[in-house]
Amino acid sequence: MLSVKFSIGNAENNSFAIEATFAHHYSYSYHCAAVLLLIKSRWEGKLAVVTGASAGIGLAIARAFVRSGLNVVGLARRKEKMESEMANADGKGSFYAYECDIANEQSISNAFQWIEEKFKTIHVIVNNAGVGKPGKIMELDFEILKNAIDVNLTGLLLCSKLAIVLMKEAHEAHIVNINRQCLGKAKDIADENIRTFYKTFVSSLFGHQVYISPKLPYANIYPATKFAVRALSEVLRREQNDGNIRITNISPGAVRTEMIQHSLENLERLEILEPEDIANAIIYAIGTPSRVQIEELTITPAKILS
Ligand SMILES: NC(=O)c1ccc[n+]([C@@H]2O[C@H](COP(=O)([O-])OP(=O)(O)OC[C@H]3O[C@@H](n4cnc5c(N)ncnc54)[C@H](OP(=O)(O)O)[C@@H]3O)[C@@H](O)[C@H]2O)c1
């Protein structure tokens, strides 16, 4: 049995609230429906920027936002892919694809100038674009390592700064940074003692803890960028402390996307996450009342396949 009470207040004073009473059986789908209703009321017609919206997690986030009534600007290099992937997205929100190389300062500046001219303000930004190439630091070209820093950290920093300038016009705003949970439950360590490892590392993040093994030597510069993103999120949260801009760091475990194709065979005993799982978490985070700061969300696969 489930009873859900909605009390929706005034958009201007952020007094939206949902009261949900879950009796006997908690229902996730009812919970999602409640959160979605809240999102639709509060964020409908507002502008969200999603970097890396052409594939994987970013594409799922763009779809979830459009479904929730947000207008979305997707920033990625593959503009046509964004357009074709989003062509049939359902929902009241509109999607605008803008070609942008997050490793290039001028390209980012051009994108935000276009956003300012067209929309004036930004309400939500999801700093999602990211790269992670397999290989050890000494085996990879410097340019590959530098590109990861440029996309994962420097580009994210510039996007955040330019977004915050435009967010000052908004009544409330939300920055979401996508971090990384340690890949953890991978085959090589699984063979040693997968359950012990899971319990030890489930709360540690690649942005919090480095994990490298002989069979998973791909981390290279990636954890350094994600450690830095976590620190940056914390500094920005303290600097933007008037409560109008909330900042959430999302740290997923393994998600089925292009990025981890190379390590899927090492993850065969994991029931890995889907991009929609991360998008749903972001819908939850931005849907909380404006007094609530979700600082960190760690999302890991629940099941280890035997
Ligand atoms: N998959 C996982 O297991 C996992 C787990 C935890 C966290 N993450 C993080 O989640 C985020 C998204 O990853 P994903 O798994 O969805 O990867 P993905 O499927 O490979 O997608 C990466 C996205 O980033 C964009 N991107 C890469 N370089 C870019 C650049 N120079 N300029 C603009 N956009 C760029 C790509 O767009 P274009 O190529 O079109 O430019 C693409 O849309 C990343 O920050 C990643 O570190 C992933």
The ligand as an ORCA input file, in Angstrom:
! r2SCAN-3c Opt
* xyz 0 1
  N      30.966      5.030    -17.934
  C      31.346      4.930    -16.669
  O      31.552      3.817    -16.156
  C      31.494      6.168    -15.822
  C      31.483      6.004    -14.440
  C      31.619      7.101    -13.619
  C      31.756      8.368    -14.163
  N      31.787      8.504    -15.517
  C      31.922      9.868    -15.998
  O      30.710     10.200    -16.660
  C      30.961     11.181    -17.651
  C      30.352     10.722    -18.967
  O      30.999      9.535    -19.365
  P      30.306      8.410    -20.278
  O      30.576      7.122    -19.624
  O      28.922      8.792    -20.614
  O      31.265      8.501    -21.546
  P      30.975      8.474    -23.113
  O      29.840      7.594    -23.444
  O      32.309      8.176    -23.714
  O      30.551      9.986    -23.418
  C      31.479     11.014    -23.211
  C      30.823     12.325    -23.580
  O      31.794     13.358    -23.337
  C      31.917     14.132    -24.499
  N      33.270     14.637    -24.694
  C      34.447     13.992    -24.644
  N      35.442     14.822    -24.968
  C      34.872     16.012    -25.249
  C      35.373     17.257    -25.677
  N      36.700     17.467    -25.910
  N      34.498     18.270    -25.863
  C      33.163     18.082    -25.671
  N      32.641     16.938    -25.261
  C      33.493     15.905    -25.064
  C      31.556     13.211    -25.659
  O      31.047     14.001    -26.740
  P      31.780     14.197    -28.165
  O      32.676     13.015    -28.379
  O      30.648     14.279    -29.129
  O      32.517     15.480    -28.044
  C      30.449     12.374    -25.046
  O      29.215     13.012    -25.188
  C      32.479     11.360    -17.684
  O      32.841     12.495    -16.938
  C      33.009     10.107    -17.006
  O      34.270     10.317    -16.398
  C      31.639      7.441    -16.358
*
